[in-house]
Structure formats: structure tokens, C-alpha cells
Amino acid sequence: ASPNVAPTGSHGSLDLGMEADTGGAGGSAASDAAPRQPKTVRHPTIDAPASDEEAEHFMRMYSPRSFCSTPAPLRRRHLSSATEIPEELQWRQFLTLKGPPLLLVAVLLPLCMRTFGLEPQARCALIMVGVLTLSLFEVMPLFCVALFIPVMGSVSAVFGEARTMMTTSTILLGSFFNQTSFLVLGSLVINAVFAKCGILDLLTSTLLRRWKLQSKSFLLVIMLCTMAACSVLCSGSIVVLAALKPLMRQGLEESCIKRLLLGVAFAANAGSVLLPISSTTTLITLSLLRDFDHRLSLWSWIFVSGPVALLSTIICWWSLVNLFPAEEDVDEEVLRSVEEGFEESERPQLLRQWSMSHASELVMTDGHWIMLCLTCLAVLGMTVFAETLEPILGHPAIVALAVVVIAFGSGFMSRDEFLTLEWDLLAIVGGTNVMALMVRETALAAHASVLLTQSTFFEYLPFWPLLVLVISFLLPFGTFCGHSLTAVLILPLLVPLGVKLEEANFFALLCCIAIPFGMGMPNASFDNMAAQMLSQTLKRKRCELTLRDFFFSGSLMALTGGLLTVTLGFGVGSLQYGVPRMPKDVAKGRTPEELEPKVVKENRVLDLVQLRSPRSPAPSFVRQLGRLNAFGAQRKSRIKASQ
């Protein structure tokens, strides 16, 4: 027990309010029976635990680690206060609202492809439209949509009728797991090890002892720390939000609560692009570049993403402070410790903050320290020293698998903790691997890049305006459709375009950085959803994050992130990769070999001819599908002529 904590009873309850006043109308009888005592002002107190069991219960209730040990599905359900829908109503809702889109995509679309004998390029494009339809209508969760991608490709005979169904399904399923999948698994285990060692708990406790929770300085520091933590941990924002939740229940202004929740969510989104292993979007980008025979080093990634993420987080902090001002922002002062404020403030919130800063302390054993050191070495081996260790260990995925084996093989983590990993991320990455394979092996990547670069739109358009247009499309698409869906559907088309422009690494990196800045809606990312759901559990109506809060502050953040990407990111990247060439100069060359199919070699296009004159207007989507079909017909006629 601390000297500042005074025991006032034997029941060990938590008393965070000021001592009740016995005067007034309600206490008139008591005042008549007893002599009136002079009114004294007392500071709020916390009763000391009466037993070890009560102390352990206090630590378990108010420690953020209790939230981290909850399984991932239960963790998300714990954040939500929505009631469960009856089973009969669920089936009725599914048949009426979700049944027609599912019937269209799963039955009618493959039937039309095989009946009319569409070319593989057109089939792959229609499958992407079907995936977008399932996601927009919310027929099923995104990881189920990702698992459904190889099913759609198989039943649609995406590689053409020349391949048997067994061959097509074998090729699709064989590409579901690759090196990136094991990197995701290693990142999830590293996340669990850090959470079990209480690294973020220690960080949060240190911040709570130093700054007042409602101060601008605390908001800035917690946003920067969240950004750094989410560059390594996949769900770092959950731990930070769980640590702040008990402090938000009472004694904190509504504006402070909103800017804390939004600041943590936006900083987590910005930190998800700092490292190549930071999020699903970055891992998908690495996987796509590797599929098209391009590699992106760690230092080249950080050299571009670091300044953009850091500066955007600072601008976001300044924006949130001005959008949600607090009363104490004017006369704010930084204390050497929160304990210094006890003599100056009588509010129970400050004492509650002090108690929370000590509630999450964890005694580190030798096993914790050993596993923490090994995990930090593994992170360095997967990122900083990946190229150095390549002649010894091979791919960084081997290091990720070694972390999994050591963590669970040594008994540091149990089988139950293995089941609580975020397995839906593996499904999303696997679906993206299959989508990238279909885009390349059906020659859709080669055809689409040629159609785009041969259009009149490219004749007078330099690289930088093209980048601005692409990022202007990615930001609203990521805002309304979500970051993961944007990475699954759009990146497999943008990476081949970058290969055609001979700027694959530069173009893909800037597009990957721009996607997480689309955060103007609550469902744009899991960090936004966690912040909104947590605001609903506070039981304070004025503290709940509304669509208006996300739209205005998130749109400002998206605009800031987009401008920084096309200015600062482009400038820093040009210093590293050089100034890109004009797209019209690149379009005159033949199709790059990286875009050609490697497995389904009968779909190789070699040199594509220009089918329309430069003066013709830009075709619609239906015409584009027809031109993809025409490309396939030309290829078949050339093969017959050569024979």
C-alpha cells in the first residue's frame, strides 16, 4: 500500500468519489441527533485490500492485461454493446438481404462465364467484381470472402477450358499459403508475446504517472507511442484503449475522451505502414511485389514511410486539439509526476489515474525476459538484418516460424493462447495471394496495363499527376470499403501497373502508404471500429463517437495524409529511386516479363497489339471486358497461324 492511500474500511471496496456531505435536507435528522461538526475537506481515498484475494481481484479488474488475455473473437464482442439477433430472424435476414447477392455471385456469374466461353482475362475481372459485391453488401465477413476467392476461381474455370477443374483448383489452393503467410503468423505470435510481457502496460503506466490524462502533452505522447507500437504489433491500439477505458468512465471531459479515442485510432492507422510487417496492407504489398519478382528493402521502406507517418501523426494531434478543445488546454503544465497534483486538485479522477498507473505493474520473471529478448532479436532478424541472414537462414519467414516454435514449444505460451491468435488475417492474406495469382496467370495484369498505357489519357500525363489521381481514388475507396478490402482488390491491379511503368517498388510503396489514411468512416479499419465501440461502452451519451466525428476529423486526416504522400513521400522516394520516366515513353516498350504467366503458359501474350486508335474515347467497363476478350481471341488466332 502507498502512503497516499488511506485505509478507511475493512471491506476493501474502491471509493473514487468525494466524501458525501451529510448536511442539507436529506441529512437534517442526523444533524439534529448529533452535534454539528466543523466541515472539513478531505481528499479522495482508496480503501486498502483486506486480503490477498481482493488485491488480486483489483489487479485483474483494473489491469489492461486482463483485456489482452481475452480471445480475439470475445475481445471484439466485449467492445460491442449490441444485442444478439434471434436465430430465426438471422436466417430470414440472410435470405432476404444477403441471399440475392450471394446467388448472383456464386451461381449465376460462374454459369455465365462457362456458358458464353469468356476468356480468362474477362473471367478474372468478373471474379473481382463479384468479390467487391460480396463485400459491399456485407454478405459475409471479409475473411470469408477471402476464403471464397479460390472457390469462385475454381468453379468459374478462371484459367480457361483448356485446364481441367482438378488442375485449376490445385493451382489456386497451392498459392493460398506462401512466405508472407508465415510472416503474418510470426507477427501474430510476436504481438502475443509482447502483450503477455506487459510492454504496452508498462508504457501506459509510465505515461499515466507523468502527464495528466486530459492534457495535450499526454495526447501527443500517447499518439506517438501508439504509432510506434502498431508498427510492430497488429492490435496495439486495443491494448492502449483498454488501458484508458477505466479512466474515461468518470471525471473526464467529453471532448478529452473523444480526442483520446480518435487520436489512438488515427495514430494506429498511421503506424500500420511504418514497417513491412506492420499490417495486412503492407504484407500484401510485399507479397504482390514478390510475386512479380520485385523486392523492397527495409531501409527503402522506412526512408519513405517514416517521415509521412510521423508528420501526419503530429498534424493529426494538432487538428484534434483544435477540433475538440478542453477547458484546461490554456493553462496546461507538465508535472514531474502525477503525485504532485494531489495537493493541488481534489478531483477523484486524478487519484484514479494514479491508482491505474500502479495497477498494471507486472513482475517479470526470467522466462519473460528471455522470451522478450528472443522476440526482439527475431523482429530485428525479420526486418533490419533480413538480407544479412539470407545466406544463413534463407527467407525471413524461417525466423518467424522459429519464433512460433520457441514460444509454444518452450511452454511460455499455451495451446489456448495459440487459439486466440488473429487467424482471420491469415485468411485475408491467403485470399490476396490467390487473387494475385489469377491476375498474373490469366494475363489480366499484362492486358490491363497495356490497355491503360495505350490510352490517350497517358499520352500527356506525367507520372506525378497519375500518382495523384490513383491516391485520390484510394483514399475514398479505403474510407468507405475498408483498408483490407482495398488491399485485396486494388493492389493486385496497381502493382502490375507499376511494373509496366518500370517503377514497381516506388509506385506500390506510395499506394500502400496512402491506403490507411482513408479513415473518415468508423468501419474503415479495425482501430476505428474499436474506438467507436469502446465509446459506446462508457455509458455516457455525449462521449460516444458519431459518424460526424469520424467524417470531419478522419477526412481532414485523409487529406493531410494524401498530400504528404504525394509531396513529401514522392520527394523522398525520388531521391532514392530517381525521377520516374514519362508513362508514354514506357508504354512504347513490350510487355514486361514479370507480368507474363509462369504456370498457365498458354495465356502468355508476348507482344500485344494496339486495338484502337489513340483518338477514340475511353471505353466503359463493359467495353473493357470486351477488349480483354478480344485480346484472348487474337492470341488464339496467332497460335493457329503459327501452327
N, C-alpha and C positions, 0 to 999 in steps of 0.2 A: 504494500500500500504506500502511496505517496503522501508526503506531509500535507499537500494541498487537498487531499481527500479526507474528509472528516466522517467517521462512522456515526450515524445518527440512529441506528436501529439494528436489530438482530435479524431482520428478515432478508436483508441483502438485496432489496429492490433498488432500481435505478430511479433517482429523483432528479430530473433535469429542469424542473421549474423553480421559480422563486417560492419562498415560504409563504403560505397562504395567510392573508390578512384576516384576523378574527374580528375586526371591527365592522361597523356598518349595521344594516338592518338584519342581515342574516345572522349575525353573532351578538344580538342585543341581550339574549337570555344569558349567554355565557359571561358577558361583561357585567351584568348585574350581580351574578353569583360570586365572581372573583374580583378582587381589587384590580383596577386598571394599571397595567404596567407601561412604562415608557416604551414607545415604539422604536425598535432598533432595526437597522438594515443589515441583513446577513447575505453573504454571498451564497450562490447555489452550491450544493454539496452532493456527493455521490456516496451512498452507503457502501461500506466495505463488505465484500462477500463473507458470509457466515461460515462457509465450508469450502473445501476444495472443489466439490461438485458444482456449487454455484459459481465459483470462479471460472471453472472450465466451461460452464454454460454461457457465461458472459463473453468469454473469448470466442466461443463458437458463434454466438449471435451477432457480434459486432465486428468480427474479423472478415475482411474481404476474401480470405482464403476459403471460407465456408461457401461462398458463391462459386469459386473456381472449381471446387471438387464435385460440383453437380454435373451430371452427364449433359452433353451438348443439347439433346432434344429437350430435356427437362429444363435446362437453363433458359432456353428461348421461351418455353411455355411459362416459366416463372416470371419473365418480364411482362407477359401479356395478361391483361385482366379480362379478356373476352371469355364469354361463357361457351360451353360446348354445345354444338348443334345436335339434336336427336338424329339417330341413325337413319330413320325413315326419311326425314327431311333432307339429310345429306344426299341420299340416293335420288330423291326427286329433283333436288337442285342440280345434281350431276347430269341427270338425263335431259333436263330441260335447257340448262345453260351451257354445259360442257360437252354434252353428247354430240350435237351437230358439228362443232369444230373438229372433234376427235374423229367422227365418221368421215368428214371431208378429207382430213389429212391422212388417216391411217388406212382408209379403204378406197375412196374414190380417186385420190391423187395417184397412188400406185397403179390402180386399174387403168387410168387414162394413159399413164406413161407406157405401160406394156401393150396396151391395145393399139395405140397410134404409132408405136415404134419410134419414140423420140430418141434423139442422140444422147450419149452420156452427158454432154455438157448441159443440155437443157434439163435432163433429169436431176442433176446435182443442183442446179439453180432452183428448181421447183421444190426440192427437199429443203433447201434453206428457207424458202418462203413458208413451207409447212412448219418448220421449227419456230419461225417467228410468229406464226399464227397461234401455235400452242402456247407460246409464252405470253403473248399479249392478252389472250383470252383466259389466262391462268387456269388452263385445263388441268395441269399437274405442276408440281414443283419443278424448279429448274434442273435439279439433278436427275429427276425422272425424264425430263425432256432430253437431257444429255445421254442418258442410257437408251433412249428411244431412237437416237440417231442411227446406230448400226442396224437396228431393226428396219427402219424406213429404207436405208440404203440397200439392204438385202432383198426385201420384198419388192422394191422398185427396180431391181436388176440395174443398179446405178452404173455399172461398167459396160453395159450393153448386153445384147442377147448372145453375143459370141462366148461369153463366160457363163458357166453353169452356176446354178444357185449355190452349190456347195463351195465352189471356188470363190465366188463373191463374198459369201458370209465368212469364209476362212480368212480372207484378206482383211476384211473390216474388223473382225474380232481380234486378229493378230496385232492390229495397230492401236488397240484401246489402251494398253499399258506400254509405256516406254520409259526412258531415263527420267523424264520430267515427273512422271507419276511417283517414282521413288524419291525424288527430291521433295515432292509435296508431303509424302509420308514422313520423311525425316524432319521437315519443318514443323509438322504437327506434333511430333514427339518432342522436339526441342521446345516448342511452346508449352507442352505439358510439364516438362522438367523445370522450366523457369517458373511456372505457376506453382509447382509443388515446393520449390525452394523459397518462394515468397519474395522474389526480386522486386516485383512491382508493389508488393505490400510495404517493403522497406522504403522504397522510393516515395510512396504516398505518405507514409508516416513521417518521413523527414520533411516533406513539404508542409504537412499539417502543423508541425512544430514550429515552422519558421515564418509562415505567412498566414494572415487571416484569410478565411475561405472566401470572403466577399471582395477581396482586394483585386485590383487589376494586375498586380505583380503575380499573384497566385495563378490567375487565369493564363497569363503568358507562359509561366514556367510549366504549368500542367499541360498546356498545349504542345510546347516543345518536347517535353518528356514523352507525351503520348505519341507524337510523330516519330521520335526515335525508337520507342518500344514497338510500335506497329511495323517498323521496318524489318524486324526480326520475328515478332510474334504475330500470328494470324488473327488472334482475337484479343489483342492488347487493350482495346477500348472497353471490353466487357469488365476486365479487372479494375480499370480506373473508375468506371461508372459505379461498379459495386462498392468500391471504397468510399465514394462520395455520396451514395444514396442515403445512409443513415443521417448524415449531416444536413441533408436538404429537407428533412421532414419537418423541422421547426426552426424558427429563429433566423431564417434567411430570406432575403427579398426575392420577389418573383423574377425580377429582371436578372438578378445574380444567378438564379437557378437556370433560367433559360440560356444565358450566355455560357454557363459552365457546360451544360449538356451539348449545346451546339458546338462549342469550342472543342470538346473532346471528340465528337463525331467528325467534324471537319478536319481536325489535325490527324486523326486516324486515316482518313481518306487520303490526305496529302502524303502521309508517311508510307502508304502502301505502294509507292513507286520508288522509294529510296534505293532499294537493293533488288537484284534479280530474283530473290526468293521471298520478297515481301508479301505478295498477294497472288491470287489466282490470275489476275490480268498479266502480271509480269512473268509468271511461269508459263502462261500460254504463249506470250510473245517469244520467250526463249525457245519453246518447243517448236513454234512455227518457223523461226529463223533456222533452227537446226534441221528441220525437215527440208528446207530449201538450201541446205549446205552453206549456211552463214553462221558465224559465231560472234558473240558480243562479249567483250571482256568486262570484268567488274569495274575497273577504273574508268573506262569509257562510259559506262552506265552512270556511275556516281558523278562524274565530271559534268554531265548534262542534267541529271535529275536532282542532284543535291541543291544547287542554287535555286532552282524553280520551287522545290518543295519548301525550303527554308524561308524564302522571301514571301511565298504565298501564305504560309502559316502566320508570319508576323503581320502581314496586311489583313488577314482574317481576324486576328486578335484586335487590331485597331478598329476594324469595322464592327465587331461585336460589342466592343466597349462603347462605341457611339450609337449603335442601334438599340442597345439595352443598357442605358446608364443606370447607375446606382447612386444612392444618397451619399455614400462615403467615398466616392471617387475623387472628390475635390481635395479633401484633407487626408489623403491616404498616406500612411507611413509604414515602413517596413520594420518589424520588430526583430530583435536578435533571437527571440523565442516567443512562442505563444504564451508561456507562463508569465511573461512580463505584462500582458494585458489583463491579468486577473485583478490587479489593484486598480485598473482604470475603467473596467467595464463590469457591469453587473448582469449582463445578459447571459442566459443559460446556454446560448449557442456556442460561446467561446469555451466554456468548460466542457461542453460536449465534444467540441473539436479536440481539446486537449486529451480527453479520455479516449477518443477514437485513435489518436496518434500513437497511443501506447497499447491499444487493444490488439493490433495486428502484428505485434512483435513475435518472431519465430526463432526458437533456439535451433541453430544449425548444427547438425551432427557431422561426424567425419564423412559419412556416406553422402550427405548433402553437398559438402564441399568438393568431394572427389567427383561426383556426378556433374556438379556445376562447372568445374574446371574442364572436364572432358567435353561437355556440351559447348562451352565457349571455344575450345580448340576445334571442335567439329564445324562450328559456324565459320571460323577463320579458314578452315580447310575447304569448305564448300564455296567460299567467296573470294577471299584475298589470295590464298595460295592454291587455287584450283589448277592453274596452269603449271605451277611448280610441281605439284604432286601428281600430275597426269602421267609421267613416265613410271611412277611407282605404283599408284593405286588405280589409275585409269580415270573413268568418269567420276565427277563429284557425287553422283548417286550412290557410289560404293561407300563413301563417307557417311551419307545419310542412312544407308542400311546398317552400317556399323553402329550408329547411334541407337537405332531401334533395337538391335541385338543386345547391346550393353545395357540399355535402360531396363528392358524387360527380362533379359537373361540373368542379370545380377540380382533380381528381386527388388530393385529400387522402386519399380512401378509394377503394379499388379495387373492381372487379366481384366479386372473390372475397369481400370483406368485405360486399358487398351481399347475397350469397347466404347469409351466416351470420346474418342477422337472424332474430329470433324470429317467423317467419311464421305460426306456429300461433295467436298472439294475434289476428292479423287475421281468421283463420277463426272464432275463438270470438266476436269482436265482430260479425262478419257474420252468424253464426247467430242471435245475440241480436237483431239488427236485424230479421231475418225473423220471429222469434218475436213480437216486439213488434208488428210489422205485422199478423200473423194475429190476435193478441189484440184489437187495436183494430178491424180491418176485419170480423171475424166478429161484432163486438159482444159478445164474451165479456167484455171489460172492463166494459161497461155492465151486462150481465146479472149477472155475478158480484158487482159492487159493490152492486147493488140487492138481490140475494138475501141478501147478508151484512148490509147495513144494516137490512133489514126483519125480520131475525130477532129473536126475543125476547132473544137474547144481548146485543143492542145497546141494549135499552131502558133498562137500569140501569147500563150500563158507561161510565164516563168515558173520556177519551182516554188518560190516563196508564196505567191498567190494561190497556187494549187494546195500548198500545205494549209494556208488559212482557210480555204474552202472545206478541206477534209476535217479539220479540227472544229470548224463551225458546225459541221454535221455531227461529229462525235459527241460534242457537249450536250445538245438537247436529246440525242438518242440515248446516251448514257443516263441522262436525268430521268427520262420517262420509262425507259426499258430496263434500266439496271446495268451496273458495270459488268457483271459476269455474262449476261446475255450479249452485251456489246462485244465483249472479247470473244465469245463463242461464234458469233455470226459475222461480224465486220472485220476482225483482224485476219481471218483466213483469206479475205479478198484484198486487204490493204497490203499485206506482206508481199504477195506476188506483184502488186503494182510497184512497190519499192524495188523489187528485184528487176523488173522491167526498166525502171528509171535509173538503175545502177547505183541506187542509194538505199539498199535494203536495210542496213543497220540504222542509219540515220533516220530514215522515214519511219520505220517501225518503232524506234525508241520514242520519237516525239509523239506519235499517235498513242502509244502506251501510256505516256505521261499525262496526256490530255484526258483520257477516259475517266479516271477517278475524280476529276474536277467537276464532272456533271453531277452535282449534289443538291439540286433545287427541289427534290421531292423526297418524302420520307422513305419510299421504297427504292431509292436509287442504290443504296448499299446496306449491308447488314449493320454497319455502325450507325447510320441514320435511323434505321428501324429500332435498334437497341436504345438509342437516346429517346425516341418518341415513346416507346413502350415503358421505359423507366419513368418518364414524366407522368404517365398515367397512373402508375402505382403509388405516387406520392400522396394521392387523395387530396390534392389542392388544385381546384379547378383552374385558377388563374396561372398556375405553373405549368400546365400541360402545353406541350409544343403543338402548335396548329400548323395547318398547311401553309398559312400565310407566313409564319415564322421561317419555315424551311424555304419557301419560294423566294422571299426577298433576300434573306441572308445567303441562301445557297446560290441563287442566281448571281449575286454580287461576287461570291467566291468563284463561281464558274467563269464569269467574265474576267476576273483577275487571273485565275489560273490559265485560261486560254491566251490572254495577252502575254503573260510571262512565258508561255511555251513557245509562241511564235516569234517572240522578240529575244528574251534572254536565252531560252533554250536553243533557238535557232542560231543565235550568235555564238554561243559557247560551242555548240556542235559543229559549226562551220570552222572554228579554229582547230578542231580535232580531225574532222573528216574532209575538210576542204569545201569550197563553194560548189554546190551541185550544178550540174550541167542543165542546159535548157531541155525540157521534155521533147521538143520537136527534133532536136539533134539525136536523142536517144531512140526515138521512135523509128528512125530510118534503119536501124540495125535489125538483125534477125532475132528470133525469139531466144532468150537465154536458155542454156541447157538446164539450169536449175528448175525451170518451170515445166520441163518435159516429164511425162510419166516415166517412172522407173520400173514399175511392176507390170502394169497393164500396157505393154509396149505397143499394142495395136492402136492405141489412142494417141500416139505421138504425132505431132503436127508438122515437125520440121519447120519449113518456111511457110508462113501464112500469107495469102494474097489479100489485097485490099478489095473489098466487095462493093464499096460505094464511093462516090466521088466526094472530094473534100467540101463541095458546095452544098451537099444535101443536108437537110435539117437533122438535128439529133433525134435518134429513134426512141420510141417509147419502150416500156418494159416488154410488151408483147412482141414488138419488132426485134428487140434484142434477143429474145428467146428464139425467134425465127432465124436470126442471123447465126446464132450458135448452132442451130440445126443445119443451116446451110454450110457452115464450116465442116461439120461432120460429113455431109454429103460430098463436098469437094474432096475431102481426104479419101473417101471410098473410091471416087472416080479416078483419082490419081493412082491409087493402088492397083485398080483393074487395068489402067492404061500401062503401068509399068510391067504388069504381068503379061 
